[in-house]
Amino acid sequence: IHRMETDYNPMELSSNTGFEEDSEYKDIEGTDVKDMRLEAEAVVNDVLFAVSNMFVSKNLPCAEAVAYINVETRERNRYCLELTEAGLRVVGYAFDQADDGLQTAYHETVYSLLDSLSPAYREAFGNALLQRLEALKRDGQS
């Protein structure tokens, strides 16, 4: 029994130290900062149902601190959005277009940004919420 314990412990130790190295490595690399590319993908998945088209830009340089999202509203208006720690803002009025000169307001969420750009988005989002509430009511009654 004693030998089995010693066989077991080094394994445990090595997996622990491996983990600690990982987390130190993360601090150095800054990977514990939210990766904006992943963040952008999540944003797109959240609201794709309420717009005509939306995808993370492949042509504009994405970095850990910034990502660009192309969106076409149901009104057929196209925007390029910049996503940073500060939030989201419109940086262009075409796909893959980031105009440094544009001074547009930051929005904390993609919801408020699209809400200000697209009445059809607002309607689609509102309808989806209503449907969810109806479903919850139905589930609650059963």
C-alpha positions in Angstrom: 0.0 0.0 0.0 2.8 2.4 0.9 4.5 2.0 -2.5 1.2 2.7 -4.3 0.9 6.0 -2.4 4.3 7.1 -3.4 3.6 6.2 -7.0 0.5 8.3 -6.8 1.9 11.4 -5.2 4.5 12.3 -7.8 1.7 12.2 -10.4 -0.4 14.5 -8.3 2.6 16.8 -7.8 3.6 17.0 -11.4 0.1 17.8 -12.5 -0.2 20.5 -9.9 3.1 22.2 -10.8 2.2 21.9 -14.5 -0.9 23.9 -13.7 0.9 26.6 -11.8 3.4 27.0 -14.6 0.4 27.5 -16.9 -1.1 30.2 -14.8 2.2 32.1 -14.5 2.7 31.7 -18.2 -0.8 33.2 -18.7 0.2 36.3 -16.6 3.3 36.9 -18.7 1.5 36.4 -22.0 -1.5 38.5 -20.9 -3.8 35.7 -21.9 -5.8 36.2 -18.8 -7.0 39.4 -20.5 -10.2 38.6 -22.4 -9.2 37.7 -25.9 -11.3 40.0 -28.1 -11.5 37.6 -30.9 -13.3 35.1 -28.7 -15.4 37.9 -27.2 -16.4 39.0 -30.8 -17.5 35.5 -31.7 -19.7 35.4 -28.6 -21.2 38.8 -29.4 -22.0 37.7 -32.9 -23.7 34.4 -31.7 -25.7 36.5 -29.2 -27.5 38.7 -31.7 -27.1 37.0 -35.1 -30.8 36.1 -35.1 -31.9 39.7 -35.1 -29.7 41.0 -37.9 -29.3 40.1 -41.6 -25.7 39.2 -41.4 -22.9 39.5 -38.8 -19.4 38.0 -38.6 -16.0 38.8 -37.2 -13.9 40.6 -39.8 -11.2 38.4 -41.3 -9.5 41.3 -43.2 -9.1 43.8 -40.4 -6.3 42.9 -37.9 -7.8 41.4 -34.8 -5.6 41.4 -31.7 -6.1 40.5 -28.1 -7.2 44.0 -27.3 -9.4 44.7 -30.3 -11.6 42.9 -32.8 -13.8 44.1 -35.6 -17.3 42.9 -36.4 -19.1 43.4 -39.6 -22.9 43.7 -39.3 -25.6 44.2 -41.8 -28.9 45.2 -40.2 -32.3 44.0 -41.4 -32.6 47.4 -43.0 -29.6 46.4 -45.2 -27.3 49.0 -43.6 -23.8 47.8 -43.2 -21.5 48.7 -40.3 -18.1 47.8 -39.1 -17.9 47.7 -35.3 -14.8 47.9 -33.2 -14.8 45.8 -30.0 -12.4 46.7 -27.2 -12.4 46.7 -23.4 -14.1 50.1 -23.6 -17.1 48.6 -25.4 -18.4 48.6 -29.0 -18.6 51.5 -31.5 -19.2 52.0 -35.2 -15.9 52.6 -37.0 -17.2 52.3 -40.6 -20.3 52.2 -42.8 -19.2 49.2 -44.9 -17.8 45.8 -44.2 -14.1 45.8 -43.2 -13.9 49.5 -43.0 -12.3 51.2 -40.0 -12.2 54.9 -40.2 -10.0 56.5 -37.5 -11.6 59.8 -38.1 -15.1 58.6 -37.0 -15.9 59.8 -33.5 -18.8 57.5 -32.6 -20.0 56.8 -29.1 -19.0 53.6 -27.2 -21.8 51.3 -26.2 -21.3 48.9 -23.3 -23.2 46.2 -25.0 -23.9 45.0 -28.5 -27.6 45.2 -27.6 -27.6 48.9 -27.0 -25.5 49.6 -30.0 -27.8 47.7 -32.4 -30.8 49.1 -30.6 -29.6 52.6 -31.6 -28.9 51.5 -35.2 -31.7 49.3 -36.2 -35.4 49.5 -35.4 -35.8 46.0 -37.0 -33.2 44.7 -34.6 -35.2 46.1 -31.7 -38.4 44.5 -33.0 -36.8 41.1 -33.6 -35.2 41.2 -30.2 -38.4 42.2 -28.5 -40.3 39.5 -30.3 -37.7 36.9 -29.3 -38.0 38.1 -25.7 -41.8 37.8 -25.8 -41.6 34.3 -27.3 -39.2 33.3 -24.5 -41.6 34.7 -21.9 -44.5 32.9 -23.4 -42.5 29.7 -23.4 -41.6 30.2 -19.7 -45.3 30.8 -18.9 -46.2 27.6 -20.7 -43.5 25.6 -18.9 -44.6 27.1 -15.6 -48.2 26.0 -16.1 -47.5 22.4 -17.0 
